[in-house]
Amino acid sequence: MANVDSVSVAPQHGDLLRDAVGSGTYASASEVIREAMRDWAAKWQQRSGDIEKLREVWAEGEASGAATSVDFDDTLAEARQELKTARGRGG
């Protein structure tokens, strides 16, 4: 495990760390930080995946050709009909 000499946190975060350890929920401030880092890492990975997916969808849209006008109400009605048909087929 990497050893970091020190990490500065805002006073209110320091208070939260002390409260978490003082309550007995965590054995040490390091334990709180490790859990926070795991949560942050999961969120970071999700965000990175979302950004990559957005780039793919954007490129797909650009490659699909020039934009055309679409009537939203007609498109919504069509989508609802497709959904209704799919549900009728057991899908």
WOCOR-V787612 format. One record per pair of residues at least 24 apart in sequence whose ideal C-beta (glycine too) atoms are under 10 Angstrom apart, sorted by the first residue. I is the first residue (numbers start at 1). J is the second residue. Records with the same first field share a line. If there is no record, write none. Layout:
# WOCOR-V787612
I->J + J
This chain:
# WOCOR-V787612
1->30 + 34
4->30 + 33
7->33
9->33
